[in-house]
Amino acid sequence: MAWKRIPSLKLVFHDESFLLVMAIIVSTPVKVDLNTLNMERGKSARVCLEIDLEQPIMGKIDKR
């Protein structure tokens, strides 16, 4: 398990279902940080992911 921080995310996107769907791009999501759901983290969100260490780890997702 590892926490993935999503920086510069507007508060309107601090929705649990939205963040879990976004996290699927990286790995298997487990849960969203309570501070993120309560909008107490400003413009950063955190999602807990299950990481398979047998697979290559994705460093970042390019913004397009």
MODELLER restraints for C-alpha pairs under 7 A, 6 or more apart:
rsr = mdl.restraints
at = mdl.atoms
rsr.add(forms.Gaussian(group=physical.xy_distance, feature=features.Distance(at['CA:1:A'], at['CA:48:A']), mean=6.67, stdev=0.5))
rsr.add(forms.Gaussian(group=physical.xy_distance, feature=features.Distance(at['CA:1:A'], at['CA:49:A']), mean=5.51, stdev=0.5))
rsr.add(forms.Gaussian(group=physical.xy_distance, feature=features.Distance(at['CA:1:A'], at['CA:50:A']), mean=4.51, stdev=0.5))
rsr.add(forms.Gaussian(group=physical.xy_distance, feature=features.Distance(at['CA:1:A'], at['CA:51:A']), mean=5.68, stdev=0.5))
rsr.add(forms.Gaussian(group=physical.xy_distance, feature=features.Distance(at['CA:2:A'], at['CA:48:A']), mean=5.64, stdev=0.5))
rsr.add(forms.Gaussian(group=physical.xy_distance, feature=features.Distance(at['CA:2:A'], at['CA:49:A']), mean=5.36, stdev=0.5))
rsr.add(forms.Gaussian(group=physical.xy_distance, feature=features.Distance(at['CA:2:A'], at['CA:50:A']), mean=6.55, stdev=0.5))
rsr.add(forms.Gaussian(group=physical.xy_distance, feature=features.Distance(at['CA:2:A'], at['CA:51:A']), mean=6.81, stdev=0.5))
rsr.add(forms.Gaussian(group=physical.xy_distance, feature=features.Distance(at['CA:3:A'], at['CA:46:A']), mean=6.30, stdev=0.5))
rsr.add(forms.Gaussian(group=physical.xy_distance, feature=features.Distance(at['CA:3:A'], at['CA:47:A']), mean=5.60, stdev=0.5))
rsr.add(forms.Gaussian(group=physical.xy_distance, feature=features.Distance(at['CA:3:A'], at['CA:48:A']), mean=4.39, stdev=0.5))
rsr.add(forms.Gaussian(group=physical.xy_distance, feature=features.Distance(at['CA:3:A'], at['CA:49:A']), mean=6.09, stdev=0.5))
rsr.add(forms.Gaussian(group=physical.xy_distance, feature=features.Distance(at['CA:4:A'], at['CA:46:A']), mean=5.51, stdev=0.5))
rsr.add(forms.Gaussian(group=physical.xy_distance, feature=features.Distance(at['CA:4:A'], at['CA:47:A']), mean=5.31, stdev=0.5))
rsr.add(forms.Gaussian(group=physical.xy_distance, feature=features.Distance(at['CA:4:A'], at['CA:48:A']), mean=6.20, stdev=0.5))
rsr.add(forms.Gaussian(group=physical.xy_distance, feature=features.Distance(at['CA:4:A'], at['CA:49:A']), mean=6.92, stdev=0.5))
rsr.add(forms.Gaussian(group=physical.xy_distance, feature=features.Distance(at['CA:5:A'], at['CA:44:A']), mean=6.71, stdev=0.5))
rsr.add(forms.Gaussian(group=physical.xy_distance, feature=features.Distance(at['CA:5:A'], at['CA:45:A']), mean=5.68, stdev=0.5))
rsr.add(forms.Gaussian(group=physical.xy_distance, feature=features.Distance(at['CA:5:A'], at['CA:46:A']), mean=4.47, stdev=0.5))
rsr.add(forms.Gaussian(group=physical.xy_distance, feature=features.Distance(at['CA:5:A'], at['CA:47:A']), mean=6.65, stdev=0.5))
rsr.add(forms.Gaussian(group=physical.xy_distance, feature=features.Distance(at['CA:6:A'], at['CA:44:A']), mean=5.56, stdev=0.5))
rsr.add(forms.Gaussian(group=physical.xy_distance, feature=features.Distance(at['CA:6:A'], at['CA:45:A']), mean=5.03, stdev=0.5))
rsr.add(forms.Gaussian(group=physical.xy_distance, feature=features.Distance(at['CA:6:A'], at['CA:46:A']), mean=6.09, stdev=0.5))
rsr.add(forms.Gaussian(group=physical.xy_distance, feature=features.Distance(at['CA:7:A'], at['CA:43:A']), mean=6.36, stdev=0.5))
rsr.add(forms.Gaussian(group=physical.xy_distance, feature=features.Distance(at['CA:7:A'], at['CA:44:A']), mean=4.39, stdev=0.5))
rsr.add(forms.Gaussian(group=physical.xy_distance, feature=features.Distance(at['CA:7:A'], at['CA:45:A']), mean=6.50, stdev=0.5))
rsr.add(forms.Gaussian(group=physical.xy_distance, feature=features.Distance(at['CA:8:A'], at['CA:43:A']), mean=4.90, stdev=0.5))
rsr.add(forms.Gaussian(group=physical.xy_distance, feature=features.Distance(at['CA:8:A'], at['CA:44:A']), mean=5.58, stdev=0.5))
rsr.add(forms.Gaussian(group=physical.xy_distance, feature=features.Distance(at['CA:9:A'], at['CA:43:A']), mean=4.92, stdev=0.5))
rsr.add(forms.Gaussian(group=physical.xy_distance, feature=features.Distance(at['CA:9:A'], at['CA:44:A']), mean=5.57, stdev=0.5))
rsr.add(forms.Gaussian(group=physical.xy_distance, feature=features.Distance(at['CA:9:A'], at['CA:45:A']), mean=6.77, stdev=0.5))
rsr.add(forms.Gaussian(group=physical.xy_distance, feature=features.Distance(at['CA:10:A'], at['CA:43:A']), mean=5.47, stdev=0.5))
rsr.add(forms.Gaussian(group=physical.xy_distance, feature=features.Distance(at['CA:11:A'], at['CA:39:A']), mean=6.69, stdev=0.5))
rsr.add(forms.Gaussian(group=physical.xy_distance, feature=features.Distance(at['CA:11:A'], at['CA:43:A']), mean=6.30, stdev=0.5))
rsr.add(forms.Gaussian(group=physical.xy_distance, feature=features.Distance(at['CA:14:A'], at['CA:36:A']), mean=6.34, stdev=0.5))
rsr.add(forms.Gaussian(group=physical.xy_distance, feature=features.Distance(at['CA:14:A'], at['CA:37:A']), mean=6.04, stdev=0.5))
rsr.add(forms.Gaussian(group=physical.xy_distance, feature=features.Distance(at['CA:14:A'], at['CA:39:A']), mean=6.80, stdev=0.5))
rsr.add(forms.Gaussian(group=physical.xy_distance, feature=features.Distance(at['CA:14:A'], at['CA:45:A']), mean=6.87, stdev=0.5))
rsr.add(forms.Gaussian(group=physical.xy_distance, feature=features.Distance(at['CA:15:A'], at['CA:37:A']), mean=6.57, stdev=0.5))
rsr.add(forms.Gaussian(group=physical.xy_distance, feature=features.Distance(at['CA:16:A'], at['CA:32:A']), mean=6.38, stdev=0.5))
rsr.add(forms.Gaussian(group=physical.xy_distance, feature=features.Distance(at['CA:16:A'], at['CA:37:A']), mean=6.69, stdev=0.5))
rsr.add(forms.Gaussian(group=physical.xy_distance, feature=features.Distance(at['CA:20:A'], at['CA:29:A']), mean=5.94, stdev=0.5))
rsr.add(forms.Gaussian(group=physical.xy_distance, feature=features.Distance(at['CA:23:A'], at['CA:29:A']), mean=5.75, stdev=0.5))
rsr.add(forms.Gaussian(group=physical.xy_distance, feature=features.Distance(at['CA:26:A'], at['CA:58:A']), mean=6.55, stdev=0.5))
rsr.add(forms.Gaussian(group=physical.xy_distance, feature=features.Distance(at['CA:27:A'], at['CA:49:A']), mean=6.19, stdev=0.5))
rsr.add(forms.Gaussian(group=physical.xy_distance, feature=features.Distance(at['CA:27:A'], at['CA:50:A']), mean=6.50, stdev=0.5))
rsr.add(forms.Gaussian(group=physical.xy_distance, feature=features.Distance(at['CA:27:A'], at['CA:51:A']), mean=6.36, stdev=0.5))
rsr.add(forms.Gaussian(group=physical.xy_distance, feature=features.Distance(at['CA:28:A'], at['CA:49:A']), mean=5.54, stdev=0.5))
rsr.add(forms.Gaussian(group=physical.xy_distance, feature=features.Distance(at['CA:28:A'], at['CA:50:A']), mean=5.24, stdev=0.5))
rsr.add(forms.Gaussian(group=physical.xy_distance, feature=features.Distance(at['CA:29:A'], at['CA:47:A']), mean=6.97, stdev=0.5))
rsr.add(forms.Gaussian(group=physical.xy_distance, feature=features.Distance(at['CA:29:A'], at['CA:48:A']), mean=6.03, stdev=0.5))
rsr.add(forms.Gaussian(group=physical.xy_distance, feature=features.Distance(at['CA:29:A'], at['CA:49:A']), mean=4.43, stdev=0.5))
rsr.add(forms.Gaussian(group=physical.xy_distance, feature=features.Distance(at['CA:29:A'], at['CA:50:A']), mean=6.22, stdev=0.5))
rsr.add(forms.Gaussian(group=physical.xy_distance, feature=features.Distance(at['CA:30:A'], at['CA:48:A']), mean=5.40, stdev=0.5))
rsr.add(forms.Gaussian(group=physical.xy_distance, feature=features.Distance(at['CA:30:A'], at['CA:49:A']), mean=5.38, stdev=0.5))
rsr.add(forms.Gaussian(group=physical.xy_distance, feature=features.Distance(at['CA:30:A'], at['CA:50:A']), mean=6.51, stdev=0.5))
rsr.add(forms.Gaussian(group=physical.xy_distance, feature=features.Distance(at['CA:31:A'], at['CA:47:A']), mean=5.95, stdev=0.5))
rsr.add(forms.Gaussian(group=physical.xy_distance, feature=features.Distance(at['CA:31:A'], at['CA:48:A']), mean=5.27, stdev=0.5))
rsr.add(forms.Gaussian(group=physical.xy_distance, feature=features.Distance(at['CA:32:A'], at['CA:46:A']), mean=6.22, stdev=0.5))
rsr.add(forms.Gaussian(group=physical.xy_distance, feature=features.Distance(at['CA:32:A'], at['CA:47:A']), mean=4.45, stdev=0.5))
rsr.add(forms.Gaussian(group=physical.xy_distance, feature=features.Distance(at['CA:32:A'], at['CA:48:A']), mean=6.09, stdev=0.5))
rsr.add(forms.Gaussian(group=physical.xy_distance, feature=features.Distance(at['CA:33:A'], at['CA:46:A']), mean=5.48, stdev=0.5))
rsr.add(forms.Gaussian(group=physical.xy_distance, feature=features.Distance(at['CA:33:A'], at['CA:47:A']), mean=5.85, stdev=0.5))
rsr.add(forms.Gaussian(group=physical.xy_distance, feature=features.Distance(at['CA:35:A'], at['CA:41:A']), mean=6.00, stdev=0.5))
rsr.add(forms.Gaussian(group=physical.xy_distance, feature=features.Distance(at['CA:36:A'], at['CA:45:A']), mean=5.28, stdev=0.5))
rsr.add(forms.Gaussian(group=physical.xy_distance, feature=features.Distance(at['CA:36:A'], at['CA:46:A']), mean=6.37, stdev=0.5))
